[in-house]
Amino acid sequence: MTAAIDPEAPCDLCSLPVGVRPFSLAAPEKTLIFCCEGCKGIYQMLHQIKETGDPLGNN
Ligand SMILES: [Zn+2]
């Protein structure tokens, strides 16, 4: 039961296809997907999203 993410799905930041190894970010309302760690980081910064589901995150 792996979460099937369409490799053609657009990155939530830059709209490029996310590819087969997307970077996902579990936001409160939905799971966002990004083509690269940079896009994920920028989106997180812009929207002040705290990743959920990772209580051991090193902050
Ligand atoms: Zn991107």
N, CA, C, O and the ligand as a Tripos MOL2 file, in Angstrom:
@<TRIPOS>MOLECULE
protein
  237   235    60     0     0
PROTEIN
NO_CHARGES

@<TRIPOS>ATOM
      1 N           0.8420   -1.2070    0.0000 N.3       1 MET1
      2 CA          0.0000    0.0000    0.0000 C.3       1 MET1
      3 C           0.8720    1.2500    0.0000 C.2       1 MET1
      4 O           0.9130    1.9780    0.9920 O.2       1 MET1
      5 N           1.5410    1.4920   -1.0600 N.am      2 THR2
      6 CA          2.3230    2.7220   -1.1420 C.3       2 THR2
      7 C           1.4630    3.8260   -1.7350 C.2       2 THR2
      8 O           0.6390    3.5850   -2.6180 O.2       2 THR2
      9 N           1.6630    5.0200   -1.2460 N.am      3 ALA3
     10 CA          0.9270    6.1560   -1.7830 C.3       3 ALA3
     11 C           1.4060    6.4070   -3.2080 C.2       3 ALA3
     12 O           2.5570    6.7760   -3.4370 O.2       3 ALA3
     13 N           0.5230    6.2060   -4.1350 N.am      4 ALA4
     14 CA          0.8980    6.3950   -5.5300 C.3       4 ALA4
     15 C           0.7960    7.8630   -5.9100 C.2       4 ALA4
     16 O          -0.2920    8.4330   -5.9910 O.2       4 ALA4
     17 N           1.9360    8.4430   -6.1360 N.am      5 ILE5
     18 CA          1.9490    9.8290   -6.5960 C.3       5 ILE5
     19 C           2.2870    9.8270   -8.0740 C.2       5 ILE5
     20 O           3.2960    9.2630   -8.4980 O.2       5 ILE5
     21 N           1.4440   10.4550   -8.8340 N.am      6 ASP6
     22 CA          1.6480   10.5280  -10.2700 C.3       6 ASP6
     23 C           2.9340   11.2920  -10.5820 C.2       6 ASP6
     24 O           3.0570   12.4590  -10.2100 O.2       6 ASP6
     25 N           3.8980   10.6550  -11.2590 N.am      7 PRO7
     26 CA          5.1450   11.3570  -11.5920 C.3       7 PRO7
     27 C           4.9330   12.5870  -12.4640 C.2       7 PRO7
     28 O           5.7920   13.4640  -12.5440 O.2       7 PRO7
     29 N           3.7950   12.6370  -13.1040 N.am      8 GLU8
     30 CA          3.4780   13.8070  -13.9290 C.3       8 GLU8
     31 C           2.7830   14.9110  -13.1330 C.2       8 GLU8
     32 O           2.5220   15.9940  -13.6550 O.2       8 GLU8
     33 N           2.4870   14.6250  -11.8710 N.am      9 ALA9
     34 CA          1.8170   15.6280  -11.0500 C.3       9 ALA9
     35 C           2.7250   16.8520  -10.9020 C.2       9 ALA9
     36 O           3.9410   16.7120  -10.7730 O.2       9 ALA9
     37 N           2.1390   18.0390  -10.9230 N.am     10 PRO10
     38 CA          2.9560   19.2570  -10.8530 C.3      10 PRO10
     39 C           3.4440   19.5620   -9.4470 C.2      10 PRO10
     40 O           2.7260   19.3720   -8.4650 O.2      10 PRO10
     41 N           4.6550   20.0290   -9.3740 N.am     11 CYS11
     42 CA          5.2300   20.5260   -8.1340 C.3      11 CYS11
     43 C           4.3420   21.6510   -7.5970 C.2      11 CYS11
     44 O           3.8910   22.5040   -8.3610 O.2      11 CYS11
     45 N           4.0930   21.6550   -6.2920 N.am     12 ASP12
     46 CA          3.2300   22.6880   -5.7240 C.3      12 ASP12
     47 C           3.8970   24.0640   -5.6840 C.2      12 ASP12
     48 O           3.2460   25.0600   -5.3680 O.2      12 ASP12
     49 N           5.1600   24.1180   -5.9960 N.am     13 LEU13
     50 CA          5.8060   25.4310   -6.0550 C.3      13 LEU13
     51 C           6.0440   25.8830   -7.4900 C.2      13 LEU13
     52 O           5.6070   26.9640   -7.8830 O.2      13 LEU13
     53 N           6.7330   25.0600   -8.2720 N.am     14 CYS14
     54 CA          7.1610   25.5240   -9.5930 C.3      14 CYS14
     55 C           6.3990   24.8790  -10.7470 C.2      14 CYS14
     56 O           6.6010   25.2490  -11.9030 O.2      14 CYS14
     57 N           5.5240   23.9190  -10.4430 N.am     15 SER15
     58 CA          4.6610   23.2740  -11.4340 C.3      15 SER15
     59 C           5.3710   22.3330  -12.4040 C.2      15 SER15
     60 O           4.7590   21.8580  -13.3600 O.2      15 SER15
     61 N           6.6450   22.0610  -12.1730 N.am     16 LEU16
     62 CA          7.3100   21.0350  -12.9650 C.3      16 LEU16
     63 C           6.8230   19.6660  -12.4880 C.2      16 LEU16
     64 O           6.4170   19.5260  -11.3340 O.2      16 LEU16
     65 N           6.8590   18.6630  -13.3550 N.am     17 PRO17
     66 CA          6.4850   17.3170  -12.9010 C.3      17 PRO17
     67 C           7.3880   16.8760  -11.7500 C.2      17 PRO17
     68 O           8.6020   17.0770  -11.7800 O.2      17 PRO17
     69 N           6.7720   16.2750  -10.7430 N.am     18 VAL18
     70 CA          7.5440   15.9210   -9.5480 C.3      18 VAL18
     71 C           8.4430   14.7090   -9.7430 C.2      18 VAL18
     72 O           9.3830   14.5000   -8.9770 O.2      18 VAL18
     73 N           8.1550   13.9060  -10.7730 N.am     19 GLY19
     74 CA          8.9810   12.7360  -11.0270 C.3      19 GLY19
     75 C           8.6350   11.5830  -10.0970 C.2      19 GLY19
     76 O           7.6550   11.6350   -9.3540 O.2      19 GLY19
     77 N           9.4600   10.5390  -10.1530 N.am     20 VAL20
     78 CA          9.1420    9.3100   -9.4220 C.3      20 VAL20
     79 C           9.5190    9.3660   -7.9460 C.2      20 VAL20
     80 O           9.0450    8.5500   -7.1560 O.2      20 VAL20
     81 N          10.3620   10.3170   -7.5700 N.am     21 ARG21
     82 CA         10.7500   10.4560   -6.1640 C.3      21 ARG21
     83 C          10.4130   11.8560   -5.6710 C.2      21 ARG21
     84 O          11.3120   12.6470   -5.3860 O.2      21 ARG21
     85 N           9.1270   12.1660   -5.5680 N.am     22 PRO22
     86 CA          8.7430   13.5130   -5.1450 C.3      22 PRO22
     87 C           9.0630   13.7610   -3.6770 C.2      22 PRO22
     88 O           9.1470   12.8290   -2.8780 O.2      22 PRO22
     89 N           9.2350   15.0100   -3.3440 N.am     23 PHE23
     90 CA          9.4100   15.4160   -1.9550 C.3      23 PHE23
     91 C           8.0470   15.8280   -1.4370 C.2      23 PHE23
     92 O           7.4530   16.7810   -1.9420 O.2      23 PHE23
     93 N           7.5500   15.1280   -0.4460 N.am     24 SER24
     94 CA          6.2250   15.4520    0.0640 C.3      24 SER24
     95 C           6.3330   16.2240    1.3680 C.2      24 SER24
     96 O           7.2920   16.0890    2.1280 O.2      24 SER24
     97 N           5.3230   17.0290    1.5920 N.am     25 LEU25
     98 CA          5.2610   17.8380    2.8040 C.3      25 LEU25
     99 C           3.8540   17.7160    3.3670 C.2      25 LEU25
    100 O           2.8810   18.1250    2.7340 O.2      25 LEU25
    101 N           3.7610   17.1500    4.5600 N.am     26 ALA26
    102 CA          2.4510   16.9440    5.1590 C.3      26 ALA26
    103 C           1.9860   18.2200    5.8430 C.2      26 ALA26
    104 O           2.2700   18.4490    7.0180 O.2      26 ALA26
    105 N           1.2740   19.0410    5.0980 N.am     27 ALA27
    106 CA          0.6920   20.2540    5.6560 C.3      27 ALA27
    107 C          -0.6030   19.8830    6.3700 C.2      27 ALA27
    108 O          -1.1630   18.8130    6.1310 O.2      27 ALA27
    109 N          -1.0810   20.7720    7.2510 N.am     28 PRO28
    110 CA         -2.3020   20.4470    8.0070 C.3      28 PRO28
    111 C          -3.4850   20.0660    7.1180 C.2      28 PRO28
    112 O          -4.2060   19.1150    7.4220 O.2      28 PRO28
    113 N          -3.6890   20.7980    6.0290 N.am     29 GLU29
    114 CA         -4.9030   20.5290    5.2540 C.3      29 GLU29
    115 C          -4.7160   19.5020    4.1560 C.2      29 GLU29
    116 O          -5.6650   18.8060    3.7960 O.2      29 GLU29
    117 N          -3.4980   19.3900    3.6090 N.am     30 LYS30
    118 CA         -3.2680   18.4330    2.5350 C.3      30 LYS30
    119 C          -1.7940   18.1070    2.4470 C.2      30 LYS30
    120 O          -0.9560   18.8130    3.0080 O.2      30 LYS30
    121 N          -1.4820   17.0390    1.7440 N.am     31 THR31
    122 CA         -0.0810   16.7150    1.5190 C.3      31 THR31
    123 C           0.3680   17.3450    0.2150 C.2      31 THR31
    124 O          -0.1910   17.0850   -0.8510 O.2      31 THR31
    125 N           1.3850   18.1740    0.3260 N.am     32 LEU32
    126 CA          1.9100   18.8590   -0.8410 C.3      32 LEU32
    127 C           3.0580   18.0510   -1.4170 C.2      32 LEU32
    128 O           3.7240   17.3100   -0.6940 O.2      32 LEU32
    129 N           3.2910   18.1890   -2.7030 N.am     33 ILE33
    130 CA          4.4120   17.4810   -3.3080 C.3      33 ILE33
    131 C           5.2610   18.4540   -4.1170 C.2      33 ILE33
    132 O           4.7550   19.3960   -4.7270 O.2      33 ILE33
    133 N           6.5680   18.1960   -4.1020 N.am     34 PHE34
    134 CA          7.5250   19.0770   -4.7510 C.3      34 PHE34
    135 C           8.5210   18.2800   -5.5650 C.2      34 PHE34
    136 O           8.7590   17.1030   -5.2920 O.2      34 PHE34
    137 N           9.1050   18.9190   -6.5650 N.am     35 CYS35
    138 CA         10.0470   18.2430   -7.4530 C.3      35 CYS35
    139 C          11.4180   18.1220   -6.8150 C.2      35 CYS35
    140 O          12.2020   17.2550   -7.2010 O.2      35 CYS35
    141 N          11.7210   18.9660   -5.8530 N.am     36 CYS36
    142 CA         13.0440   18.9390   -5.2400 C.3      36 CYS36
    143 C          12.9700   19.4960   -3.8260 C.2      36 CYS36
    144 O          11.9800   20.1130   -3.4310 O.2      36 CYS36
    145 N          14.0270   19.2660   -3.0860 N.am     37 GLU37
    146 CA         14.0490   19.7260   -1.6980 C.3      37 GLU37
    147 C          14.0260   21.2500   -1.6160 C.2      37 GLU37
    148 O          13.4880   21.8230   -0.6680 O.2      37 GLU37
    149 N          14.6110   21.8940   -2.6150 N.am     38 GLY38
    150 CA         14.6220   23.3560   -2.6530 C.3      38 GLY38
    151 C          13.2190   23.9250   -2.7170 C.2      38 GLY38
    152 O          12.8770   24.8480   -1.9780 O.2      38 GLY38
    153 N          12.4000   23.3650   -3.6130 N.am     39 CYS39
    154 CA         11.0220   23.8250   -3.7410 C.3      39 CYS39
    155 C          10.2610   23.6070   -2.4440 C.2      39 CYS39
    156 O           9.4990   24.4690   -2.0060 O.2      39 CYS39
    157 N          10.4700   22.4670   -1.8460 N.am     40 LYS40
    158 CA          9.8040   22.1650   -0.5820 C.3      40 LYS40
    159 C          10.1910   23.1890    0.4870 C.2      40 LYS40
    160 O           9.3360   23.7180    1.1960 O.2      40 LYS40
    161 N          11.4730   23.4530    0.5860 N.am     41 GLY41
    162 CA         11.9670   24.3960    1.5820 C.3      41 GLY41
    163 C          11.4260   25.7960    1.3680 C.2      41 GLY41
    164 O          11.0350   26.4730    2.3190 O.2      41 GLY41
    165 N          11.4050   26.2280    0.1110 N.am     42 ILE42
    166 CA         10.9080   27.5720   -0.2060 C.3      42 ILE42
    167 C           9.4220   27.6760    0.1280 C.2      42 ILE42
    168 O           8.9690   28.6570    0.7180 O.2      42 ILE42
    169 N           8.6790   26.6500   -0.2600 N.am     43 TYR43
    170 CA          7.2390   26.6710    0.0180 C.3      43 TYR43
    171 C           6.9860   26.7310    1.5180 C.2      43 TYR43
    172 O           6.1430   27.4920    1.9940 O.2      43 TYR43
    173 N           7.7350   25.9110    2.2530 N.am     44 GLN44
    174 CA          7.5940   25.8840    3.7080 C.3      44 GLN44
    175 C           7.8630   27.2620    4.2990 C.2      44 GLN44
    176 O           7.1560   27.7190    5.1970 O.2      44 GLN44
    177 N           8.8850   27.9040    3.7840 N.am     45 MET45
    178 CA          9.2810   29.2110    4.2840 C.3      45 MET45
    179 C           8.2110   30.2520    3.9500 C.2      45 MET45
    180 O           7.8330   31.0590    4.8000 O.2      45 MET45
    181 N           7.7300   30.2260    2.7120 N.am     46 LEU46
    182 CA          6.7310   31.1960    2.2690 C.3      46 LEU46
    183 C           5.4230   31.0610    3.0400 C.2      46 LEU46
    184 O           4.7800   32.0550    3.3790 O.2      46 LEU46
    185 N           5.0500   29.8350    3.3060 N.am     47 HIS47
    186 CA          3.7400   29.5890    3.9180 C.3      47 HIS47
    187 C           3.8300   29.2330    5.3890 C.2      47 HIS47
    188 O           2.8200   28.9240    6.0220 O.2      47 HIS47
    189 N           5.0520   29.2750    5.9400 N.am     48 GLN48
    190 CA          5.2290   29.0120    7.3650 C.3      48 GLN48
    191 C           4.6050   27.6800    7.7750 C.2      48 GLN48
    192 O           3.9270   27.5820    8.7980 O.2      48 GLN48
    193 N           4.8440   26.6770    6.9680 N.am     49 ILE49
    194 CA          4.2720   25.3670    7.2500 C.3      49 ILE49
    195 C           5.2060   24.5760    8.1540 C.2      49 ILE49
    196 O           6.3980   24.4270    7.8850 O.2      49 ILE49
    197 N           4.6380   24.0920    9.2030 N.am     50 LYS50
    198 CA          5.3760   23.1660   10.0570 C.3      50 LYS50
    199 C           4.9960   21.7550    9.6430 C.2      50 LYS50
    200 O           3.8210   21.3870    9.6270 O.2      50 LYS50
    201 N           5.9880   20.9930    9.3170 N.am     51 GLU51
    202 CA          5.7150   19.6250    8.8930 C.3      51 GLU51
    203 C           5.0850   18.8480   10.0470 C.2      51 GLU51
    204 O           5.5270   18.9210   11.1940 O.2      51 GLU51
    205 N           4.0370   18.1040    9.7010 N.am     52 THR52
    206 CA          3.3610   17.3040   10.7230 C.3      52 THR52
    207 C           3.7950   15.8540   10.5950 C.2      52 THR52
    208 O           4.4040   15.4570    9.6020 O.2      52 THR52
    209 N           3.4810   15.0960   11.5840 N.am     53 GLY53
    210 CA          3.7550   13.6680   11.5310 C.3      53 GLY53
    211 C           5.2140   13.3120   11.6940 C.2      53 GLY53
    212 O           5.6140   12.1990   11.3560 O.2      53 GLY53
    213 N           6.0110   14.2170   12.1990 N.am     54 ASP54
    214 CA          7.4280   13.9210   12.4100 C.3      54 ASP54
    215 C           7.8670   14.5300   13.7460 C.2      54 ASP54
    216 O           8.5860   15.5290   13.7700 O.2      54 ASP54
    217 N           7.4320   13.9240   14.8550 N.am     55 PRO55
    218 CA          7.7210   14.4850   16.1720 C.3      55 PRO55
    219 C           9.2020   14.5020   16.5000 C.2      55 PRO55
    220 O           9.6270   15.2240   17.4020 O.2      55 PRO55
    221 N           9.9970   13.7160   15.7810 N.am     56 LEU56
    222 CA         11.4250   13.6890   16.0610 C.3      56 LEU56
    223 C          12.2170   14.6330   15.1660 C.2      56 LEU56
    224 O          13.4470   14.5970   15.1440 O.2      56 LEU56
    225 N          11.4970   15.4820   14.4270 N.am     57 GLY57
    226 CA         12.1680   16.4470   13.5650 C.3      57 GLY57
    227 C          13.1510   17.2860   14.3610 C.2      57 GLY57
    228 O          12.8120   17.8010   15.4270 O.2      57 GLY57
    229 N          14.3470   17.4240   13.8570 N.am     58 ASN58
    230 CA         15.3610   18.1480   14.6190 C.3      58 ASN58
    231 C          15.2830   19.6390   14.3790 C.2      58 ASN58
    232 O          15.7330   20.1390   13.3490 O.2      58 ASN58
    233 N          14.7220   20.3310   15.3170 N.am     59 ASN59
    234 CA         14.6550   21.7800   15.2710 C.3      59 ASN59
    235 C          15.4660   22.3420   16.4180 C.2      59 ASN59
    236 O          15.5510   23.5600   16.5750 O.2      59 ASN59
    237 ZN          9.5480   22.4420   -7.9810 Zn       60 ZN60
@<TRIPOS>BOND
     1     1     2 1
     2     2     3 1
     3     3     4 2
     4     3     5 am
     5     5     6 1
     6     6     7 1
     7     7     8 2
     8     7     9 am
     9     9    10 1
    10    10    11 1
    11    11    12 2
    12    11    13 am
    13    13    14 1
    14    14    15 1
    15    15    16 2
    16    15    17 am
    17    17    18 1
    18    18    19 1
    19    19    20 2
    20    19    21 am
    21    21    22 1
    22    22    23 1
    23    23    24 2
    24    23    25 am
    25    25    26 1
    26    26    27 1
    27    27    28 2
    28    27    29 am
    29    29    30 1
    30    30    31 1
    31    31    32 2
    32    31    33 am
    33    33    34 1
    34    34    35 1
    35    35    36 2
    36    35    37 am
    37    37    38 1
    38    38    39 1
    39    39    40 2
    40    39    41 am
    41    41    42 1
    42    42    43 1
    43    43    44 2
    44    43    45 am
    45    45    46 1
    46    46    47 1
    47    47    48 2
    48    47    49 am
    49    49    50 1
    50    50    51 1
    51    51    52 2
    52    51    53 am
    53    53    54 1
    54    54    55 1
    55    55    56 2
    56    55    57 am
    57    57    58 1
    58    58    59 1
    59    59    60 2
    60    59    61 am
    61    61    62 1
    62    62    63 1
    63    63    64 2
    64    63    65 am
    65    65    66 1
    66    66    67 1
    67    67    68 2
    68    67    69 am
    69    69    70 1
    70    70    71 1
    71    71    72 2
    72    71    73 am
    73    73    74 1
    74    74    75 1
    75    75    76 2
    76    75    77 am
    77    77    78 1
    78    78    79 1
    79    79    80 2
    80    79    81 am
    81    81    82 1
    82    82    83 1
    83    83    84 2
    84    83    85 am
    85    85    86 1
    86    86    87 1
    87    87    88 2
    88    87    89 am
    89    89    90 1
    90    90    91 1
    91    91    92 2
    92    91    93 am
    93    93    94 1
    94    94    95 1
    95    95    96 2
    96    95    97 am
    97    97    98 1
    98    98    99 1
    99    99   100 2
   100    99   101 am
   101   101   102 1
   102   102   103 1
   103   103   104 2
   104   103   105 am
   105   105   106 1
   106   106   107 1
   107   107   108 2
   108   107   109 am
   109   109   110 1
   110   110   111 1
   111   111   112 2
   112   111   113 am
   113   113   114 1
   114   114   115 1
   115   115   116 2
   116   115   117 am
   117   117   118 1
   118   118   119 1
   119   119   120 2
   120   119   121 am
   121   121   122 1
   122   122   123 1
   123   123   124 2
   124   123   125 am
   125   125   126 1
   126   126   127 1
   127   127   128 2
   128   127   129 am
   129   129   130 1
   130   130   131 1
   131   131   132 2
   132   131   133 am
   133   133   134 1
   134   134   135 1
   135   135   136 2
   136   135   137 am
   137   137   138 1
   138   138   139 1
   139   139   140 2
   140   139   141 am
   141   141   142 1
   142   142   143 1
   143   143   144 2
   144   143   145 am
   145   145   146 1
   146   146   147 1
   147   147   148 2
   148   147   149 am
   149   149   150 1
   150   150   151 1
   151   151   152 2
   152   151   153 am
   153   153   154 1
   154   154   155 1
   155   155   156 2
   156   155   157 am
   157   157   158 1
   158   158   159 1
   159   159   160 2
   160   159   161 am
   161   161   162 1
   162   162   163 1
   163   163   164 2
   164   163   165 am
   165   165   166 1
   166   166   167 1
   167   167   168 2
   168   167   169 am
   169   169   170 1
   170   170   171 1
   171   171   172 2
   172   171   173 am
   173   173   174 1
   174   174   175 1
   175   175   176 2
   176   175   177 am
   177   177   178 1
   178   178   179 1
   179   179   180 2
   180   179   181 am
   181   181   182 1
   182   182   183 1
   183   183   184 2
   184   183   185 am
   185   185   186 1
   186   186   187 1
   187   187   188 2
   188   187   189 am
   189   189   190 1
   190   190   191 1
   191   191   192 2
   192   191   193 am
   193   193   194 1
   194   194   195 1
   195   195   196 2
   196   195   197 am
   197   197   198 1
   198   198   199 1
   199   199   200 2
   200   199   201 am
   201   201   202 1
   202   202   203 1
   203   203   204 2
   204   203   205 am
   205   205   206 1
   206   206   207 1
   207   207   208 2
   208   207   209 am
   209   209   210 1
   210   210   211 1
   211   211   212 2
   212   211   213 am
   213   213   214 1
   214   214   215 1
   215   215   216 2
   216   215   217 am
   217   217   218 1
   218   218   219 1
   219   219   220 2
   220   219   221 am
   221   221   222 1
   222   222   223 1
   223   223   224 2
   224   223   225 am
   225   225   226 1
   226   226   227 1
   227   227   228 2
   228   227   229 am
   229   229   230 1
   230   230   231 1
   231   231   232 2
   232   231   233 am
   233   233   234 1
   234   234   235 1
   235   235   236 2
@<TRIPOS>SUBSTRUCTURE
     1 MET1         2 RESIDUE 1 A MET
     2 THR2         6 RESIDUE 1 A THR
     3 ALA3        10 RESIDUE 1 A ALA
     4 ALA4        14 RESIDUE 1 A ALA
     5 ILE5        18 RESIDUE 1 A ILE
     6 ASP6        22 RESIDUE 1 A ASP
     7 PRO7        26 RESIDUE 1 A PRO
     8 GLU8        30 RESIDUE 1 A GLU
     9 ALA9        34 RESIDUE 1 A ALA
    10 PRO10       38 RESIDUE 1 A PRO
    11 CYS11       42 RESIDUE 1 A CYS
    12 ASP12       46 RESIDUE 1 A ASP
    13 LEU13       50 RESIDUE 1 A LEU
    14 CYS14       54 RESIDUE 1 A CYS
    15 SER15       58 RESIDUE 1 A SER
    16 LEU16       62 RESIDUE 1 A LEU
    17 PRO17       66 RESIDUE 1 A PRO
    18 VAL18       70 RESIDUE 1 A VAL
    19 GLY19       74 RESIDUE 1 A GLY
    20 VAL20       78 RESIDUE 1 A VAL
    21 ARG21       82 RESIDUE 1 A ARG
    22 PRO22       86 RESIDUE 1 A PRO
    23 PHE23       90 RESIDUE 1 A PHE
    24 SER24       94 RESIDUE 1 A SER
    25 LEU25       98 RESIDUE 1 A LEU
    26 ALA26      102 RESIDUE 1 A ALA
    27 ALA27      106 RESIDUE 1 A ALA
    28 PRO28      110 RESIDUE 1 A PRO
    29 GLU29      114 RESIDUE 1 A GLU
    30 LYS30      118 RESIDUE 1 A LYS
    31 THR31      122 RESIDUE 1 A THR
    32 LEU32      126 RESIDUE 1 A LEU
    33 ILE33      130 RESIDUE 1 A ILE
    34 PHE34      134 RESIDUE 1 A PHE
    35 CYS35      138 RESIDUE 1 A CYS
    36 CYS36      142 RESIDUE 1 A CYS
    37 GLU37      146 RESIDUE 1 A GLU
    38 GLY38      150 RESIDUE 1 A GLY
    39 CYS39      154 RESIDUE 1 A CYS
    40 LYS40      158 RESIDUE 1 A LYS
    41 GLY41      162 RESIDUE 1 A GLY
    42 ILE42      166 RESIDUE 1 A ILE
    43 TYR43      170 RESIDUE 1 A TYR
    44 GLN44      174 RESIDUE 1 A GLN
    45 MET45      178 RESIDUE 1 A MET
    46 LEU46      182 RESIDUE 1 A LEU
    47 HIS47      186 RESIDUE 1 A HIS
    48 GLN48      190 RESIDUE 1 A GLN
    49 ILE49      194 RESIDUE 1 A ILE
    50 LYS50      198 RESIDUE 1 A LYS
    51 GLU51      202 RESIDUE 1 A GLU
    52 THR52      206 RESIDUE 1 A THR
    53 GLY53      210 RESIDUE 1 A GLY
    54 ASP54      214 RESIDUE 1 A ASP
    55 PRO55      218 RESIDUE 1 A PRO
    56 LEU56      222 RESIDUE 1 A LEU
    57 GLY57      226 RESIDUE 1 A GLY
    58 ASN58      230 RESIDUE 1 A ASN
    59 ASN59      234 RESIDUE 1 A ASN
    60 ZN60       237 GROUP 0 **** ****
